[in-house]
Amino acid sequence: MAFTENSHLAEVISPTFLSRTYLKWKKSNNTQITTFTDEEAEGNLFNLGRTLASKSHDEPRLRCTEFDENGNVTLVNGEFRKSELIAKYGLLNRDLRKIDSSVLPHILVRPNTILISLLHLRVLIKADRVLVFDAYGSTNSYTQSVFMYDLEGKLRQRHAPGSGALPYEFRALESVLISVTSGLESEFEGVRDPVVRVLRALEEDIDRDKLRHLLVYSKKLGSFEQKARLVRDAIDDLLEADDDLAAMYLTDRAQGTTRAENDHQEIEMLLESYHKICDEIVQASGNLVTAIRNTEEVVKAILDANRNSLMLLDLKFSIGTLGLAAGTLLSALYGMNLKNFIEESDLGFGAVSISCFVFSIIVSLYGLAKLRKVQRVRMWGEGMDSAGIGPLQHRSLALNQRGNWRSDAIEPLLAGLPGEGRSERLRRFKEATKSNLGKGNSPAEAARRAAIMQAQQLATRQQSKGNKGTEGDSEVVAAKT
């Protein structure tokens, strides 16, 4: 191999070859060329030779291991130029370019070749040959060694032609899929255990170190989920292409057998089984990511509640300070060197002291009452009386306040009465509608009459129980509705 390369370089750098190349370039150029001296011409020829030699020498090389049709290793860590692989296996330059990139997993089907790039594996499969490319800088040497051993064992399995066994290319493809899914499962086990451990620890106590560990593990889990999703999508894309599935029968094509586009049950079942495994891994990792997000939301809510408690405590201290400041105002007034006509009184000191304490307590209690009112958050709206939802107000008065978000505040006629359930309200509306539509009344008028009747019945019931003052409330309800 080295001898061939050296002879090729010597032929490229030879003066005869350089002169002939330069003359061809000069004849093909139609523009006017400035006359060079002999030294300039020799310099140009030398630069041209260096350029051609560097291009030939710097051509990318791929290192690979080759298996024959019997599963024997015929070449270990052999180096090939991309141009040689393209000419030997009928590939395109863009196909080999995807081997160097490890961004997106893919499975390419060509007329006589299957090119696979999944995670740590770069494999070229033919009807009687398999090439496993060695990705430079790969850290999965152990996984790749296990794959080599499994691939060699599967390729050596020889079966009779009519026994229903998988052909050569499918056995190689199955070895690739087994290695990929096994790698995903082992990596997921390594990521899942610490995440579950941290989530259980956060249920007991929220600590800064645990949150930092959760952040690191969530990043790892997110990258793993994306990786598993890409592998699943690559298999899914292949399952959706019937022509590619039919073209993957390389042994039949080499024997001259032509298959229809829908005749691919074997390869479809093989890919679907491993697609299901990848989908399970994606779903499990997605559930774990959802658990992390839910935990983060709960932690945020707990931290917000703690922050609100600290703010509430600070407000209470501020209110207490305000009360003390209000009490000291009176003592400051008596601290002036002016006559206030109670210096000689025996009860003056006690009266002023008691007045200061009482005033401080009143201011503090008033501030705490306002704080409790602001602190109370209701779903039915703010600024409502704590005694409960009273009789419905007039629409113009209700608009002046911050009302609730139910339909009761939008249309009072649809509101329920105090103590009335939903089923009773619906039954009341149905009875009122049936009884009043025949008289020519509108549904709104029927609802109004039913509300008045129900209010009167409720007032009578409450009076019978001894509750005072409800009669006026029922009359207000009837009048407003």
URKA-V558889 format. One record per backbone hydrogen bond with DSSP energy under -0.5 kcal/mol. CO is the residue of the C=O (numbers start at 1). NH is the residue of the N-H. If there is no record, write none. Layout:
BEGIN
co:nh
CO:NH
CO:NH
END
This chain:
BEGIN
co:nh
1:5
2:6
3:7
4:8
5:9
6:10
7:11
8:12
9:13
10:14
14:18
15:19
16:20
17:21
18:22
19:23
20:24
21:25
22:26
23:27
24:28
25:29
28:30
37:41
38:42
39:43
40:44
41:45
42:46
43:47
44:48
45:49
46:50
47:51
48:52
49:53
50:54
51:55
52:56
53:57
54:58
56:59
60:82
62:80
63:134
64:78
65:132
66:74
66:75
67:130
68:71
72:68
72:74
75:66
78:64
80:62
81:85
82:86
83:87
84:88
85:89
86:90
86:91
92:95
92:96
93:97
94:98
96:99
96:100
97:101
106:117
108:110
108:115
113:110
114:116
114:125
115:108
116:123
117:106
118:121
121:118
122:133
123:116
124:131
125:114
129:126
130:67
131:124
131:133
132:65
133:122
133:135
135:138
140:144
141:145
142:146
143:147
144:148
145:149
146:150
147:151
148:152
149:153
150:154
151:155
152:156
154:157
156:158
160:163
167:171
168:172
169:173
170:174
171:175
172:176
173:177
174:178
175:179
176:180
177:181
178:182
179:183
180:184
181:185
182:186
183:187
184:188
185:189
186:190
187:191
188:192
189:193
191:195
192:196
193:197
194:198
195:199
196:200
197:201
198:202
199:203
200:204
201:204
201:205
205:207
207:211
208:212
209:213
210:214
211:215
212:216
213:217
214:218
215:219
216:220
217:221
218:222
219:223
220:224
221:225
222:226
223:227
224:228
225:229
226:230
227:231
228:232
229:233
230:234
231:235
232:236
233:237
234:238
235:239
236:240
237:241
238:241
240:242
241:245
242:246
243:247
244:248
245:248
246:249
248:250
249:253
250:254
251:255
252:257
253:256
260:263
262:264
264:268
265:269
266:270
267:271
268:272
269:273
270:274
271:275
272:276
273:277
274:278
275:279
276:280
277:281
278:282
279:283
280:284
281:285
282:286
283:287
284:288
285:289
286:290
287:291
288:292
289:293
290:294
291:295
292:296
293:297
294:298
295:299
296:300
297:301
298:302
299:303
300:304
301:305
302:306
303:307
304:308
305:309
306:310
307:311
308:312
309:313
310:314
311:315
312:316
313:317
314:318
315:319
316:320
317:321
318:322
319:323
320:324
321:325
322:326
323:327
324:328
325:329
326:330
327:330
327:331
328:332
329:333
330:334
331:335
333:336
336:338
342:345
347:351
348:352
349:353
350:354
351:355
352:356
353:357
354:358
355:359
356:360
357:361
358:362
359:363
360:364
361:365
362:366
363:367
364:368
365:369
366:370
367:371
368:372
369:373
370:374
371:375
372:376
378:381
385:388
388:390
394:398
395:399
396:400
397:400
397:401
398:401
401:403
406:409
406:410
407:411
411:414
412:415
417:420
421:425
422:426
423:427
424:428
425:429
426:430
427:431
428:432
429:433
430:434
431:435
432:436
433:437
434:438
436:439
436:441
437:440
442:446
443:447
444:448
445:449
446:450
447:451
448:452
449:453
450:454
451:455
452:456
453:457
454:458
455:459
456:460
457:461
458:462
459:463
460:464
461:465
462:467
463:466
466:468
469:473
470:474
471:475
472:476
473:477
474:478
475:479
476:480
477:481
END
